[in-house]
Amino acid sequence: MASSEGSVAEGSKLKSAQLLDLVKAHLATDAGKDLQQKIGYTYQINIAPKKIGIDEESFVVDLKNLKVYKGKCEGKPDATFSFADDDFMAVSSGSINPQMAFVRGKMKIKGSMSAAQKFTPDIFPKPSKL
């Protein structure tokens, strides 16, 4: 069972892992409760250092229970995304449109497309500087 304590980024060299740590803290605020009501899905995110499918690390953003943790999803996620580290950072910051990332093959999606479409940059805290 994955721990909900500690850093999601621990032991990871991915920039995305540090961003997911910020998401974890963000979900502990009132914004998290808002996302829980608006979205309420569970997402597994597989992030590779350079190329999708190679040396991936898995993370779960659980908007049903307001948890973010490293590892595979306990149970079946509503949608699973696969990214390279830089592409995840670009999509989460809003510098690349998620639909364009998908069309260009920079993002792969499995599972519910309606759940996947609710996974937008709005989920991420607006960092002053990453």
Number of C-alpha atoms within 10 A of each C-alpha: 7 12 12 13 9 9 19 24 19 12 8 14 12 20 16 25 24 17 20 22 18 20 21 23 15 18 24 12 11 10 13 22 18 13 17 17 11 11 15 18 21 26 24 26 25 25 28 22 20 15 16 19 14 11 12 19 20 19 24 23 24 21 22 16 14 22 19 27 24 24 17 17 21 11 7 12 20 19 20 23 20 25 27 21 22 18 24 25 19 16 20 22 19 14 11 15 14 22 13 12 17 15 10 10 13 19 21 16 16 13 14 12 13 10 17 19 11 14 20 14 17 12 18 19 19 14 9 5 4 10
